[in-house]
Amino acid sequence: QVQLVESGGGLVQSGESLRLSCSASGRAFSSDSMGWFRQAPGKERELVAAMRGPLVTYYADSVKGRFTISRDNAKNTVYLQMNSLQPEDTAVYYCAAKRTGRMVYDTWGQGTQVTVSS
């Protein structure tokens, strides 16, 4: 069974950091496009960062310079390092995978809550 499991969320104060992890199992993900999304209450889910294979392909303007996406293929894990967190970063964060040739992300994790207090 293909599965993505996020971890690392929590409650932090403004200016602090968190590192989210997304552990993949069930098949190899090293060539997949991987994305981190977030959804805040009352808002649509948005793409925060993405990478295709080893290349970073996208950061949302709101997180550029603060967030870093990376992956460790030996561990089948993708990370999102989040620095200088702000209250507006509060959301449920999801990781997702998109296989080569697919147009949409077709495997999703269950999400992890990130709450930033002011």
N, C-alpha and C positions, 0 to 999 in steps of 0.2 A: 504494500500500500504506500503510495506516494504521500509524503507528509512534510509540512513545514511547521516548525515550532519556534515561536518568538520567546525571548526572555530578556530581562534587563530593565524593564520599565519600573517606574516608581514615582515617589513624590520627592521633588527637589525644590530648592529655592532659586529664585531668579539669579542668573549668572553662573549657576553650577553646571555640571556635566553629567551625562549618562552615556553608556554604550549599550546599544541593543544588539542582540545576537539572533540569528535565524538559522536554525539547524535543520538541514534537509536530509531526508531518508527515503528509501524506496527505489531510488535510481540515482545515477550520476547527474549532477547539476552544473558541472564545470563549464559547459559551453552555453548554458542557458543565459538569457537575459534575466537579471534579478532586479527587483524594484522594492523600494520602501515607500509605502503609502501612509497617509494619516487621515483620520476623520474626526473632526471636532464636533461637539454637540450642535445640531442644527445646521451643519454645513455638509457639503458634498465631500466625498473622498477625493483626496488630491495626491498626485505623485510628488514625492519629496526628493528622491534620488534614484538613479538607475545605473546599471552597468551591464554591458554585453561582453561576455567572456571576461577578459582582464581589463577592459576599457570602461572608464566612467563616461557615461553618455548624457547624463542629465542631473542638474540640481535645480530645484525651484529657487526663484529669485529670493524668496524670503529666508532661505537657509544657506545661501552661498557664503562661503567664508566661515561658517560656523559648524556645518555638518560635513562628515566625510563617510562615504560608502566604500567598503572594501570587502574582499572575500579571501577565504583560505580554502582552496580546493581540497587540500589534504584532509581537512576536517569537514568538508561539505557544509561550510558555514559562511554566512554573509553577515557583515557588521554594519552598524550605523553609529558612528561616533558623533555625539551631539554636545557641542560646547556652547557656552554663553546662552544657556536656555532662557527663554522668556515666557511669560504667561501665555502668550499667543501660540506657543508650541504645544500647549496642552491638547491632547488628543489620544485616541487609540491608534497605535502604530501597527501596521500590517506589512509583512513581507510577502512577496509574490514572485512566481517564476513563469517565464515564457520560453517555451522551447524554440529552437531555431526553426524559422519558417512560419511560426505561428504569429497571428496578428494581435492576439490578446493574451494577457496573463491568465493562465489556466490552472494554476495551483496556488492556493492561498493559505496562509497561516491563520490562527485564531485571533491574533491581535494581542498587544500588550499595552496597558494604560501608562501614559506619561502625564504627570500632573506637575505643573510649575507654579509655585506660589510666589506672589510679589512681596 
